[in-house]
């Protein structure tokens, strides 16, 4: 552009793709292609020399990023521009006769203005003006009687027609042809529908699509701390758009400059590997340093910032130095269940699974720099390798307000580079009343499972991936009385141990080596399970049964089945799949499998249209002990409750209602009041069922959702056990009606006290 210094540019590689990076800080105009004709002209001039560019980033205090589709539209115009300049039939056309040469020379200045001046800056304006010019030349041709001039004008009309043909083949013209009638030169509104850059402050790597698509319909909106979340639905797209607007993308320029300066200072401090083993401490350190630094920098620049503004900026600074950027913002949304970042990072947005809207794509586009930074931090946090010899890393992430299980893939398992999958975990354990409220289980199922836990049974929670196995496991742990010591054994920490400790549980966590990892100092899973048996009389919880620890677990089951509950999760779609996995895949002897008392199966249930999934407990089955070779053929599996899709509920089988359950009878055999009395057993299960449903009802009636959370549910369970003992002492039996009335009175008083 005349009189203006050419912007510096560079080409960067992202995998096999070329990224055009333009430094526009010397520009006197805004850098948005959609808003400024000079910016568009500058970019198209560069693309005419660099036709293989995949994405464009323009930096002017912020990064304006244009993705592959937008870049390809600009590249098409740049290709036409380059052709028209170099093709002798257009700007360098000399004419076939002296008269046509003279006529062309007369019209050439206007043609040059169209091609050199208008086309790179305003291609739609160039197209509209060329069409108008062509119409005028057609009229002049029809009115021309001089044969020589008629031939010259015909040649010129052909040149203009070729220009029109070339432009009509471009996406920019194709996408806007219907809106071009009445187009005015300099009108940029159409370009704003075509070009919508992701805009980030230049201290961030991650890109965010600031504006939703034009054809998107808003269907929900809510806030998560400082983040604004909007859910959109696009026409002809079954996936929803999860659009997040975090605070770091709404700051003014002065605050961006402060953050950039502070980040540059903090970048000089390189935390040691051992410091990453204490993430809370390093975050707190960076927060305190960052807050003081921001305060000092703002004073030096004459800025007056409130305490809240300094705190907000310090939190942002922590997220983008020792933290995980926008991954943290997503994890703070309790409605998000899974987050995936596919390889090659930079080509696709982040995807997630939403509690209410199932699979969604987001407006967040991470970069390769993001991926490299995250992988390094996860490797340091876990103390586990991530390299060609160990291309899988399983670990966990704990940040303020959220926890997640993390799986990372790398070369050579993932040929296109790093990929991430995060499973969000609740801060508090799930509870049976919560699952009743969400219709994952029925009240009767809750009562039955509570009875089984108190009976000290061995239980496997089975299901497919993302079915909710660990969530159900933690809800069953809530049913264990606090007087019982619990030992957990996990290779990736998913059970919210700290929450259980805060409630008052006597619980010890053990972390063992992942079955997919080698070359670490961690103890093998099977050794961890065996070590748990040396820790005294305890309930044993194994996070997930994957490998050799299965044999050690069954040792624990055989030893502990009659004393305390032993539980674990395993992949399997039904009881026989669990048997097949344990016996045939994990090499546990058939006779040892009989140590399993109960198999709970949870699976996602799809809607008819396939657009929604609901998690359901689909069966509660007991394992009988009389079979020899095949439990399926010999009646070794007996369903106590079974899911029915027609009414979307888990219903009791006749085996349960008729009392034909060896496991329940075995539990009753150890309790004087229940021995030989199925009615007494059934009354106690129904009592527990009624209590769980009552908590849900009162929670909704009193608008106190915290009644469904673990602290209150555990308190309710404790009160139930105390009341049961008191009633037994008073009347000599477990009078279920009296127990319930006394417990309900306690519940009403507790709720009333909470409202005072």
C-alpha positions in Angstrom: 0.0 0.0 0.0 1.5 3.4 -1.0 3.2 5.3 1.7 2.9 2.5 4.3 5.6 0.2 5.6 5.2 -3.4 4.5 4.4 -5.6 7.5 6.8 -8.3 8.4 5.6 -11.9 7.9 6.9 -15.4 8.5 5.8 -18.9 7.7 5.5 -21.4 10.5 4.9 -25.2 10.3 2.1 -26.9 12.1 2.5 -30.5 11.2 2.6 -30.6 7.4 0.7 -27.3 7.2 2.0 -23.8 6.6 0.9 -20.9 8.9 1.3 -17.4 7.6 2.1 -15.1 10.6 1.8 -11.3 9.9 3.2 -8.7 12.3 0.7 -5.8 11.9 1.8 -3.7 14.9 3.2 -1.1 12.5 -0.2 -0.9 10.7 -2.1 2.3 11.2 -5.4 0.5 10.5 -7.1 -2.4 12.2 -6.0 -5.9 11.2 -9.4 -7.5 10.7 -9.8 -8.8 7.0 -13.5 -8.5 7.4 -13.4 -4.9 8.7 -10.6 -3.3 6.8 -9.9 -3.2 3.0 -6.2 -2.4 3.5 -5.8 -5.5 5.7 -7.5 -7.7 3.1 -5.4 -6.2 0.4 -2.2 -6.8 2.3 -3.1 -10.4 3.0 -4.2 -11.2 -0.6 -0.9 -9.7 -1.9 1.0 -12.0 0.3 -1.1 -15.1 -0.6 -0.5 -14.4 -4.3 3.2 -15.2 -3.5 2.5 -17.9 -0.9 -0.3 -20.1 -2.4 0.1 -23.1 0.0 -0.8 -21.3 3.3 -3.2 -23.3 5.5 -4.0 -20.7 8.1 -3.4 -17.0 8.7 -2.5 -15.2 12.0 -2.4 -11.4 12.1 -0.9 -10.0 15.3 -1.7 -6.5 16.5 -1.8 -6.6 20.3 -4.0 -9.6 19.8 -3.9 -12.6 17.4 -6.5 -12.6 14.7 -6.6 -16.1 13.3 -8.3 -17.2 10.1 -8.9 -20.9 9.7 -8.4 -23.2 6.7 -11.8 -22.5 5.1 -11.4 -18.7 5.4 -7.8 -18.9 4.2 -8.8 -21.0 1.1 -11.4 -18.3 0.1 -8.7 -15.6 0.3 -6.2 -17.9 -1.6 -8.7 -18.3 -4.5 -8.9 -14.5 -4.8 -5.1 -14.3 -4.6 -4.8 -16.9 -7.4 -7.1 -14.9 -9.6 -5.3 -11.7 -8.7 -1.9 -13.3 -9.6 -3.3 -14.6 -12.9 -4.8 -11.3 -14.0 -1.6 -9.5 -13.4 0.6 -12.0 -15.2 -1.8 -13.1 -18.0 -1.0 -11.2 -21.2 -4.7 -11.5 -22.2 -5.7 -9.2 -19.3 -3.5 -6.3 -18.1 -0.7 -6.9 -20.6 -3.0 -7.4 -23.6 -1.7 -5.6 -26.6 -4.7 -6.0 -29.0 -4.8 -7.8 -32.3 -5.1 -4.7 -34.5 -4.0 -1.1 -34.1 -7.6 0.0 -33.5 -8.1 -2.7 -30.8 -4.8 -1.8 -29.2 -5.8 1.9 -29.1 -9.2 1.0 -27.7 -7.7 -1.2 -25.0 -5.2 1.5 -24.1 -8.1 3.9 -23.6 -9.8 1.4 -21.2 -6.7 0.0 -19.6 -6.5 2.5 -16.7 -10.0 1.6 -15.5 -9.2 -2.1 -15.9 -6.0 -1.7 -13.9 -7.9 0.1 -11.1 -10.3 -2.9 -11.0 -7.5 -5.5 -10.8 -4.7 -3.8 -9.0 -6.7 -1.5 -6.7 -10.1 -3.0 -6.1 -9.7 -6.8 -6.4 -7.3 -7.5 -3.5 -9.1 -5.0 -1.2 -12.7 -5.6 -2.1 -13.1 -8.6 -4.4 -16.9 -8.4 -4.3 -16.8 -4.8 -5.2 -14.4 -5.7 -8.1 -16.9 -8.4 -9.3 -19.9 -6.0 -9.1 -18.0 -3.2 -10.9 -16.7 -5.5 -13.6 -20.2 -6.7 -14.2 -21.4 -3.1 -14.5 -18.5 -2.3 -16.8 -19.3 -5.3 -18.9 -23.0 -4.2 -19.3 -21.8 -0.8 -20.5 -19.4 -2.3 -23.0 -22.2 -4.6 -24.3 -24.4 -1.6 -24.9 -21.6 0.2 -26.6 -20.9 -2.9 -28.8 -24.5 -3.2 -29.8 -24.6 0.5 -30.9 -21.3 0.4 -32.7 -21.5 0.5 -36.6 -17.8 0.8 -37.4 -16.6 -2.8 -38.2 -13.1 -2.1 -36.9 -14.2 -0.6 -33.7 -16.9 -3.3 -33.3 -14.1 -5.9 -33.5 -12.0 -4.0 -30.9 -15.0 -3.8 -28.6 -15.8 -7.4 -29.0 -12.2 -8.4 -28.0 -12.5 -6.1 -24.9 -15.9 -7.6 -23.9 -14.3 -11.1 -24.1 -11.6 -9.9 -21.7 -14.2 -8.6 -19.2 -16.2 -11.9 -19.6 -13.1 -13.9 -18.7 -12.6 -11.8 -15.6 -16.2 -12.4 -14.6 -15.9 -16.2 -15.2 -12.8 -16.4 -13.0 -14.4 -14.5 -10.2 -17.6 -16.5 -10.4 -15.7 -19.7 -9.7 -14.4 -18.4 -6.3 -16.2 -19.2 -3.1 -16.5 -15.6 -2.0 -18.7 -14.8 -5.0 -20.6 -18.2 -4.9 -21.5 -17.7 -1.2 -22.7 -14.1 -1.6 -24.1 -14.0 -5.1 -27.7 -13.6 -3.9 -26.7 -10.7 -1.6 -24.7 -8.8 -4.2 -27.7 -6.9 -5.8 -27.4 -3.3 -4.8 -23.9 -3.8 -3.3 -22.1 -0.6 -2.5 -18.4 -0.2 -2.8 -16.8 -0.1 0.7 -19.6 -2.0 2.4 -17.9 -4.6 4.6 -21.0 -6.1 6.1 -21.0 -9.1 3.7 -17.4 -9.8 4.5 -18.3 -10.0 8.2 -20.5 -13.0 7.4 -17.7 -14.8 5.6 -14.7 -14.0 7.8 -15.0 -14.5 11.6 -11.6 -14.8 13.1 -10.7 -16.4 16.4 -9.2 -13.6 18.5 -6.8 -14.1 21.3 -4.5 -11.9 23.3 -1.0 -12.3 22.0 0.2 -13.9 25.3 -2.1 -16.9 24.7 -1.7 -19.8 22.4 -5.3 -21.0 22.3 -7.7 -19.6 19.8 -11.3 -18.8 20.5 -14.1 -18.2 18.0 -15.4 -15.0 19.4 -18.7 -14.9 17.5 -21.1 -17.8 16.9 -21.9 -18.9 13.4 -24.5 -16.7 11.6 -27.0 -19.5 11.3 -26.7 -20.6 14.9 -29.8 -20.5 17.2 -29.2 -20.0 21.0 -30.9 -22.7 23.0 -29.3 -22.2 26.5 -27.1 -19.8 28.4 -25.5 -19.9 31.8 -22.5 -18.7 33.8 -19.6 -20.7 35.3 -17.7 -18.4 37.6 -16.4 -15.7 35.3 -17.1 -17.6 32.1 -20.2 -17.0 30.0 -21.5 -20.2 28.4 -24.0 -20.3 25.5 -25.3 -23.5 23.8 -26.1 -23.1 20.1 -27.8 -25.3 17.6 -27.0 -25.0 13.9 -29.3 -25.9 11.0 -28.6 -29.4 9.6 -26.1 -30.2 12.4 -26.9 -32.8 15.1 -24.0 -31.6 17.3 -24.4 -28.5 19.5 -21.9 -25.7 19.8 -20.6 -25.1 23.3 -19.6 -21.4 23.1 -17.6 -20.1 26.0 -16.6 -16.5 26.6 -13.9 -16.4 29.3 -12.8 -13.2 31.1 -9.4 -13.2 29.5 -11.0 -12.4 26.1 -13.0 -9.4 27.4 -10.2 -7.4 29.0 -9.2 -3.9 27.7 -5.9 -3.3 26.0 -4.2 -1.9 29.1 -4.9 -5.0 31.1 -3.7 -7.2 28.2 -0.5 -5.2 28.3 -0.1 -5.8 32.0 -0.6 -9.5 31.6 1.9 -9.7 28.8 4.5 -7.8 30.9 3.8 -10.0 34.0 4.0 -13.2 31.9 7.3 -12.2 30.4 8.7 -11.7 34.0 7.3 -15.0 35.3 8.6 -16.8 32.2 12.2 -16.2 33.5 11.4 -18.5 36.5 11.6 -22.2 35.5 10.0 -24.4 38.2 11.9 -27.5 39.0 10.4 -30.9 38.3 9.9 -31.7 41.9 7.9 -28.5 42.4 5.3 -29.8 39.9 4.7 -32.7 42.4 2.9 -30.1 44.6 0.6 -28.4 42.1 -1.4 -26.6 44.8 1.7 -25.1 46.3 3.2 -24.0 42.9 -0.1 -22.4 41.9 -0.3 -20.6 45.2 3.2 -19.4 44.8 2.7 -18.1 41.2 -0.6 -16.5 42.3 1.0 -14.5 45.1 4.0 -13.5 43.0 1.7 -12.6 40.1 -0.6 -10.5 42.2 2.3 -8.5 43.7 3.8 -8.1 40.3 0.6 -6.9 38.7 0.0 -4.4 41.5 3.5 -3.0 41.0 3.2 -2.9 37.2 -0.2 -1.2 37.3 1.1 1.5 39.7 4.2 2.1 37.5 1.8 2.6 34.5 -0.5 4.9 36.5 -3.4 2.5 36.4 -5.9 2.2 39.2 -7.1 -1.4 39.6 -9.4 -2.7 42.3 -8.6 -5.6 44.5 -11.0 -7.8 42.5 -9.4 -6.8 39.2 -5.9 -7.7 40.5 -7.2 -11.0 41.7 -8.9 -11.8 38.4 -5.7 -10.9 36.4 -3.6 -13.0 38.8 -5.8 -16.0 38.3 -5.6 -15.6 34.5 -1.8 -15.4 34.8 -1.7 -18.6 36.8 -3.9 -20.4 34.2 -1.5 -19.5 31.4 1.8 -20.1 33.1 1.7 -23.2 35.4 -1.9 -24.0 34.6 -3.8 -25.5 31.7 -5.4 -22.5 30.1 -9.0 -22.9 28.8 -8.9 -26.6 29.8 -9.4 -25.4 33.3 -12.3 -23.1 32.3 -14.1 -26.1 30.8 -13.4 -28.4 33.8 -15.0 -25.8 36.1 -18.3 -26.4 34.4 -20.0 -29.2 36.4 -22.2 -30.1 33.4 -19.2 -31.2 31.4 -18.4 -34.9 31.6 -15.7 -35.6 29.0 -13.3 -33.4 27.0 -11.3 -34.5 24.0 -8.5 -32.9 22.0 -7.8 -34.8 18.8 -4.6 -34.9 16.8 -3.2 -33.2 15.0 -3.9 -30.4 17.5 -4.7 -27.2 15.8 -6.9 -28.7 13.0 -10.1 -29.3 15.1 -11.8 -27.6 18.0 -12.1 -29.2 21.4 -15.0 -31.6 21.7 -16.9 -32.4 24.9 -19.8 -34.4 26.3 -22.4 -32.2 28.1 -24.7 -33.5 30.8 -27.8 -31.9 29.0 -26.7 -31.7 25.4 -24.5 -34.8 24.9 -21.7 -34.5 22.3 -20.8 -30.9 21.5 -18.0 -29.1 19.7 -16.6 -25.9 21.2 -15.4 -22.5 20.0 -11.9 -23.4 21.4 -9.1 -24.2 19.0 -5.9 -25.2 20.8 -2.6 -25.0 19.0 0.5 -27.3 18.9 2.1 -25.0 21.4 -0.8 -25.7 23.8 -0.5 -29.4 23.3 3.3 -29.5 23.9 2.9 -27.4 27.0 0.1 -29.5 28.4 2.0 -32.8 27.7 5.1 -31.5 29.5 3.1 -30.4 32.6 1.1 -33.7 32.8 4.4 -35.7 32.5 5.9 -33.6 35.4 2.7 -33.8 37.5 2.4 -37.6 37.1 6.1 -38.5 37.3 5.4 -41.0 34.4 7.1 -41.1 31.1 5.6 -39.9 27.8 7.8 -40.9 24.9 8.1 -43.3 22.0 8.6 -46.2 24.3 5.7 -45.1 26.5 3.2 -43.4 24.1 0.3 -43.6 26.6 0.1 -41.5 29.8 -2.7 -42.0 32.3 -2.8 -39.5 35.1 -5.1 -37.1 36.9 -5.5 -33.4 37.1 -6.7 -31.4 40.2 -7.4 -27.7 39.9 -9.4 -25.4 42.1 -13.0 -26.4 41.6 -12.5 -29.5 39.5 -10.8 -32.9 39.1 -10.3 -35.0 36.0 -8.8 -38.3 34.8 -6.5 -37.7 31.9 -5.3 -40.0 29.1 -2.7 -38.8 26.6 -1.6 -40.4 23.4 1.6 -39.7 21.5 3.7 -41.0 18.6 3.9 -43.7 17.4 0.5 -44.8 18.8 -1.0 -41.5 17.6 0.8 -41.0 14.2 -0.4 -37.3 14.0 0.9 -36.4 17.4 -0.5 -35.6 20.8 -4.1 -36.3 21.7 -5.9 -35.8 25.0 -9.0 -37.2 26.7 -10.2 -35.8 30.1 -12.9 -37.4 32.2 -14.3 -34.8 34.7 -14.8 -36.1 38.2 -17.1 -34.6 40.8 -15.4 -32.9 43.8 -17.9 -34.6 46.1 -18.8 -38.3 45.8 -21.9 -39.3 43.9 -24.7 -40.6 46.1 -27.6 -43.0 45.6 -30.2 -40.1 46.1 -28.4 -38.1 43.4 -28.7 -41.1 41.0 -32.4 -41.5 41.9 -33.0 -37.9 41.0 -31.3 -38.3 37.7 -33.2 -41.6 37.0 -30.1 -43.6 36.7 -31.4 -46.0 39.4 -34.8 -46.6 41.1 -35.4 -46.1 44.9 -35.8 -49.9 45.2 -32.4 -50.4 43.6 -30.9 -47.9 46.0 -32.4 -49.7 48.9 -31.2 -53.1 47.7 -27.6 -51.8 47.1 -27.5 -50.1 50.5 -28.5 -53.5 52.1 -25.8 -55.3 50.1 -23.1 -52.9 51.2 -24.1 -53.2 54.9 -24.0 -57.0 54.3 -20.3 -56.8 53.4 -20.6 -58.3 50.0 -18.1 -58.5 47.1 -19.3 -56.4 44.3 -18.1 -55.7 40.8 -19.5 -52.6 39.0 -19.4 -53.3 35.2 -20.2 -51.4 32.1 -19.0 -49.9 28.9 -16.7 -46.9 28.6 -18.2 -43.7 30.0 -21.1 -45.6 31.5 -20.6 -44.2 35.0 -18.9 -47.2 36.7 -16.6 -45.1 39.0 -19.4 -42.7 39.8 -21.6 -45.6 41.0 -18.7 -47.1 42.9 -18.2 -43.9 44.9 -22.0 -43.7 45.6 -21.7 -47.2 47.1 -18.8 -46.2 49.2 -21.0 -43.5 50.7 -23.1 -46.3 52.0 -20.2 -47.8 54.0 -20.5 -46.9 57.6 -17.8 -44.4 58.7 -16.6 -46.7 61.5 -15.2 -49.0 58.7 -11.7 -48.4 57.5 -11.5 -48.2 53.7 -8.4 -48.8 51.5 -8.5 -47.7 47.9 -6.1 -48.9 45.1 -6.0 -47.0 41.9 -3.5 -46.4 39.0 -5.2 -43.1 38.2 -6.8 -41.3 41.2 -10.5 -40.9 40.4 -12.1 -41.6 43.8 -12.5 -38.2 45.7 -10.4 -39.3 48.7 -10.1 -35.8 50.2 -13.9 -35.4 50.2 -14.3 -38.7 52.0 -11.7 -37.6 54.5 -13.5 -34.3 55.0 -16.8 -36.1 55.7 -14.9 -38.1 58.4 -14.1 -41.4 56.8 -11.1 -43.5 57.9 -9.7 -44.0 54.4 -6.3 -44.7 53.0 -5.4 -44.2 49.3 -2.8 -46.2 47.4 -1.6 -45.2 43.9 -0.1 -48.0 41.8 1.5 -48.2 38.4 -0.6 -48.2 35.3 -0.8 -51.4 33.4 0.2 -49.4 30.3 3.2 -47.8 31.8 6.7 -49.1 32.3 9.9 -47.6 33.6 8.5 -45.9 36.8 9.2 -46.4 40.5 5.5 -47.0 41.2 4.4 -50.3 42.7 2.6 -52.7 40.4 -1.2 -52.9 40.8 -1.2 -56.5 41.9 1.4 -55.8 44.6 -0.7 -52.8 45.7 -3.7 -55.0 46.2 -1.7 -57.6 48.2 -0.2 -54.8 50.3 -3.7 -53.6 51.2 -4.3 -57.0 52.9 -1.5 -56.2 55.3 -3.2 -53.0 56.4 -5.6 -54.6 58.8 -9.3 -55.2 58.7 -10.6 -52.9 55.9 -13.0 -52.5 53.1 -11.1 -52.7 49.8 -11.9 -50.6 46.8 -10.1 -51.2 43.5 -10.6 -48.4 41.0 -10.5 -50.5 37.9 -9.6 -54.1 37.3 -7.4 -54.2 34.2 -4.6 -56.7 34.5 -2.7 -59.0 36.9 -4.3 -57.2 39.9 -7.5 -59.2 39.2 -5.9 -62.4 40.7 -4.8 -60.4 43.8 -8.3 -58.9 44.1 -9.9 -62.3 44.1 -7.5 -63.3 46.9 -8.9 -60.3 48.8 -12.4 -61.3 48.0 -12.0 -64.7 49.3 -10.4 -63.4 52.4 -12.6 -60.4 53.0 -16.0 -61.4 51.7 -17.5 -62.3 55.1 -16.0 -59.3 57.0 -16.1 -56.1 54.9 -17.2 -55.1 51.5 -14.8 -55.5 48.6 -15.6 -53.6 45.4 -14.0 -52.8 42.0 -15.0 -51.7 38.5 -14.4 -53.6 35.3 -15.4 -53.3 31.6 -18.2 -55.6 30.6 -21.7 -55.2 29.1 -23.4 -58.0 31.1 -22.5 -60.6 33.9 -21.2 -63.2 31.4 -19.0 -60.5 29.8 -17.5 -59.9 33.2 -17.0 -63.6 33.8 -15.3 -63.9 30.4 -13.1 -61.0 31.0 -12.0 -62.1 34.5 -11.5 -65.8 33.8 -10.4 -65.9 30.1 -8.6 -62.5 29.7 -7.3 -62.0 33.2 -6.6 -65.6 34.1 -8.5 -65.8 37.3 -9.5 -69.4 38.1 -13.2 -70.3 37.6 -13.6 -71.3 41.2 -12.1 -68.0 42.4 -14.7 -66.1 40.3 -17.3 -67.5 42.6 -16.0 -65.1 45.3 -18.0 -62.5 43.4 -21.4 -62.0 45.1 -23.0 -59.2 43.0 -22.4 -57.7 39.5 -23.9 -54.3 38.9 -24.1 -53.3 35.2 -24.4 -49.7 34.1 -24.7 -48.7 30.5 -25.7 -45.7 28.4 -29.2 -46.0 26.8 -29.7 -44.2 23.5 -32.9 -42.4 22.5 -34.8 -43.6 19.4 -33.3 -40.8 17.3 -29.8 -41.6 18.5 -29.2 -38.0 19.6 -29.4 -38.5 23.3 -27.9 -40.9 25.8 -28.9 -41.6 29.4 -26.9 -43.5 31.9 -28.8 -46.3 33.5 -28.2 -49.2 36.0 -29.4 -52.0 33.7 -29.1 -55.0 36.0 -28.3 -56.2 39.5 -27.2 -59.8 39.4 -26.0 -62.3 42.0 -23.4 -65.0 41.3 -24.5 -68.4 42.6 -21.9 -70.8 43.9 -23.2 -74.2 42.7 -22.1 -74.1 39.0 -19.0 -76.0 37.9 -17.9 -75.0 34.3 -20.1 -72.4 32.8 -22.2 -70.0 35.0 -24.4 -69.0 32.0 -25.4 -72.5 31.1 -25.7 -73.7 34.7 -27.7 -70.9 36.1 -24.8 -69.2 37.9 -26.2 -65.7 37.2 -29.5 -64.7 38.7 -30.9 -61.3 38.0 -32.4 -59.6 41.0 -33.4 -56.4 39.1 -33.5 -55.9 35.3 -33.9 -52.7 33.1 -36.9 -52.5 30.8 -36.6 -50.1 28.0 -40.3 -49.8 27.3 -40.9 -47.9 30.5 -37.3 -46.8 31.1 -37.0 -48.3 34.6 -35.2 -51.0 36.6 -37.7 -53.5 37.9 -37.4 -56.3 40.4 -37.5 -59.9 39.1 -39.6 -62.6 40.6 -36.4 -64.1 42.1 -36.0 -61.0 44.2 -39.7 -60.5 45.2 -40.0 -64.2 46.0 -36.9 -64.1 48.1 -35.0 -66.6 45.9 -31.6 -64.9 46.6 -28.7 -66.8 48.1 -26.7 -63.6 48.7 -29.5 -61.9 50.6 -30.2 -65.0 52.6 -26.5 -65.3 53.4 -26.5 -61.7 54.7 -29.6 -62.4 56.8 -28.0 -65.5 58.2 -25.6 -63.3 60.2 -28.4 -61.1 61.7 -30.6 -62.7 64.4 -33.7 -60.6 63.5 -33.5 -61.5 59.8 -32.4 -65.2 59.9 -35.0 -67.4 58.2 -37.4 -64.4 57.6 -37.6 -63.1 54.1 -40.3 -60.7 55.1 -37.9 -59.0 57.6 -35.2 -58.8 54.9 -37.6 -57.3 52.3 -39.0 -54.8 54.8 -35.5 -53.5 55.5 -34.8 -53.1 51.8 -38.1 -51.3 51.3 -37.3 -49.1 54.4 -33.9 -48.1 52.9 -35.6 -47.5 49.5 -38.3 -45.2 51.1 -35.7 -43.2 52.9 -33.6 -42.6 49.8 -36.7 -41.4 47.9 -37.7 -39.2 50.8 -34.4 -37.4 50.8 -34.9 -36.7 47.1 -38.5 -35.5 47.6 -37.6 -33.2 50.6 -34.6 -31.8 48.7 -36.8 -30.8 45.8 -39.6 -29.5 48.1 -37.2 -27.5 50.3 -35.1 -26.4 47.3 -32.0 -27.7 49.1 -30.0 -29.7 46.5 -27.2 -30.1 49.1 -29.4 -32.7 50.8 -28.5 -35.1 48.0 -24.7 -34.6 48.5 -22.5 -37.0 50.3 -22.1 -35.1 53.6 -25.8 -35.1 54.3 -26.4 -38.6 52.9 -23.7 -40.0 55.2 -25.2 -38.1 58.1 -28.6 -39.6 57.2 -27.1 -43.1 57.1 -25.5 -42.6 60.5 -28.8 -41.5 62.0 -30.6 -44.4 60.4 -28.2 -46.9 62.0 -28.4 -45.2 65.4 -32.2 -45.1 65.2 -32.3 -48.8 64.2 -30.2 -49.7 67.2 -32.3 -47.6 69.5 -35.6 -49.1 68.3 -34.2 -52.6 68.6 -33.1 -51.9 72.2 -36.6 -50.4 73.0 -38.9 -52.9 71.4 -36.7 -55.9 70.8 -37.0 -55.9 67.0 -36.3 -53.8 63.9 -39.7 -52.1 63.7 -39.4 -50.6 60.2 -42.4 -48.3 60.5 -41.1 -46.9 63.8 -37.6 -46.5 62.4 -38.9 -44.6 59.4 -41.1 -42.2 61.4 -38.3 -41.4 63.8 -35.8 -40.9 61.0 -38.3 -38.7 59.0 -38.8 -36.5 62.1 -35.0 -36.1 62.3 -35.0 -35.2 58.6 -37.7 -32.5 58.9 -35.8 -30.9 61.9 -32.5 -30.9 60.0 -34.1 -29.2 57.0 -35.8 -26.6 59.3 -32.5 -25.9 61.0 -30.9 -25.3 57.6 -33.5 -22.7 56.7 -33.0 -20.6 59.9 
